[in-house]
Each structure stands twice: as C-alpha cells, then as structure tokens.
C-alpha cells in the first residue's frame, strides 16, 4: 500500500507540475525515498485549490484505496470552467491476494510503454520500479502540447460493487449523469508502465487530445 500510495502521489503532483496546473511557487523538490540523486515535485498547500488537490489524494483517494473499494480514479483536465475534456489520467486498481500492479498509459491510438511486474519484489527493487515509471511518465508528458491557460481540474472515483451504497470518501460527493464530461476530440492512449506488489494492482491510462504528432497526421 505504501508504494502504491507513494506512486499515486508522485504521479499526480508531477502531472500538476509538468502540465502547468499550478505555478512554480506551489512546488518543492523532494527526493524519492531510497533513490539517490532523483528528485520529484511535491505540491504544497499554498492556497485552497492546491490544498484541495492534496486532500483529494491524501485523504479521499487513500481512504477508498485502503478499504479496497476503489476501482478507478480519473484525474482530468477540462477546457475552461465547464468545457470538454482535453486530458485525463486514469488509475485503475485491483486487489489480488499475492500481487500489486501499476500501469501508466495515454489513450486514443494505443502505444506501448513500460511494464514492471513484482509479485515478491524487495522494497529496493520496488523503489527502482517507481523510479523508472516516474521517469517514463515525465518523458511522455514533455512530448505533449501545453495545456490551455483557462482550464479546470476534476477528480472522479469509481468503486467496486461491494462498496456500500452510501459510501463517499472525504472530500468527494456522489456523481450524477449530468456530471459526465465529453471529449473535445478523440484522444490518444499510450501505455507507460506497471507496478506489481503483494496486495494492490494499479493501472494508469493517460488520455490526451494535445498530441502534436496526431496533428501532423490529420
């Protein structure tokens, strides 16, 4: 659970940094524990908006993950205040008895990336896997066009059927059909990697309409 939570935190905060969702002053460099010479960005509770994103991850998502209710988490970027989706990072979770996995991808044309499995990996090798996945994700995001200045970020959670009907984690509310978002155009999809450990399996798919290579083919 620790490595899964850590990878989630690192991924979301560095997506926020590289995609320019918050100004530079909202972030601080922090090392990945046990990984020498590699630093990533940590989001600071600088104002209500950044504090809300931190609470979503550290309190809401973590609560659903710990209870093993969480099936998917979508971290989405929309155009304007309530415009269509332009980019989305979807983390999917399973809870096998003897393994945990994380895959990172970006949607539309499906392009392969890195897969890292680890049924009984040592903590050291798990940290190295996290390091490789983070590097791959960062390299991927740097190939995308910039996110528009006017945008909104949304986080949505989906649950497994065993979840109590009245369950909502801290800082989240029930979603209705009116809250469903549409894409501005067909996005691309690229797989980036997996992380497997003993009790949790996580898969990340990244959908984006901001692929410069896609424009060249139109």
DANORPE-V292458 format. One record per backbone hydrogen bond with DSSP energy under -0.5 kcal/mol. NH is the residue of the N-H (numbers start at 1). CO is the residue of the C=O. If there is no record, write none. Layout:
nh=NH co=CO
nh=NH co=CO
//
This chain:
nh=5 co=1
nh=6 co=2
nh=7 co=3
nh=8 co=4
nh=9 co=5
nh=10 co=6
nh=11 co=7
nh=12 co=8
nh=13 co=9
nh=14 co=10
nh=15 co=11
nh=16 co=12
nh=17 co=13
nh=18 co=14
nh=19 co=15
nh=20 co=17
nh=21 co=16
nh=22 co=16
nh=26 co=23
nh=27 co=24
nh=28 co=42
nh=30 co=40
nh=32 co=38
nh=33 co=31
nh=35 co=32
nh=36 co=34
nh=38 co=35
nh=40 co=30
nh=42 co=28
nh=44 co=26
nh=46 co=44
nh=51 co=47
nh=52 co=48
nh=53 co=49
nh=54 co=50
nh=55 co=51
nh=56 co=52
nh=57 co=53
nh=58 co=54
nh=59 co=55
nh=60 co=55
nh=61 co=56
nh=62 co=57
nh=63 co=59
nh=64 co=60
nh=65 co=61
nh=66 co=62
nh=67 co=63
nh=68 co=65
nh=69 co=64
nh=70 co=64
nh=71 co=158
nh=72 co=158
nh=73 co=91
nh=74 co=156
nh=75 co=73
nh=75 co=89
nh=76 co=74
nh=76 co=154
nh=77 co=87
nh=78 co=152
nh=79 co=84
nh=80 co=150
nh=83 co=79
nh=85 co=182
nh=86 co=77
nh=87 co=77
nh=88 co=207
nh=89 co=75
nh=90 co=88
nh=90 co=205
nh=91 co=73
nh=91 co=89
nh=92 co=90
nh=92 co=203
nh=93 co=71
nh=94 co=201
nh=99 co=198
nh=100 co=197
nh=104 co=193
nh=105 co=204
nh=107 co=189
nh=108 co=188
nh=111 co=109
nh=111 co=189
nh=114 co=192
nh=126 co=122
nh=127 co=123
nh=128 co=124
nh=129 co=125
nh=130 co=126
nh=131 co=127
nh=132 co=128
nh=133 co=129
nh=134 co=130
nh=135 co=131
nh=136 co=132
nh=137 co=133
nh=138 co=134
nh=139 co=135
nh=140 co=136
nh=141 co=137
nh=142 co=138
nh=143 co=140
nh=144 co=141
nh=145 co=210
nh=151 co=149
nh=152 co=78
nh=154 co=76
nh=156 co=74
nh=158 co=72
nh=160 co=69
nh=163 co=160
nh=167 co=164
nh=172 co=169
nh=179 co=176
nh=180 co=177
nh=184 co=85
nh=188 co=208
nh=189 co=109
nh=190 co=206
nh=191 co=111
nh=192 co=104
nh=193 co=104
nh=195 co=202
nh=197 co=200
nh=201 co=94
nh=201 co=100
nh=202 co=101
nh=202 co=195
nh=203 co=92
nh=204 co=103
nh=205 co=90
nh=205 co=203
nh=206 co=105
nh=206 co=190
nh=207 co=88
nh=207 co=205
nh=208 co=107
nh=208 co=188
nh=209 co=86
nh=212 co=143
nh=212 co=210
nh=214 co=211
nh=215 co=211
nh=216 co=212
nh=217 co=213
nh=217 co=214
nh=218 co=215
//
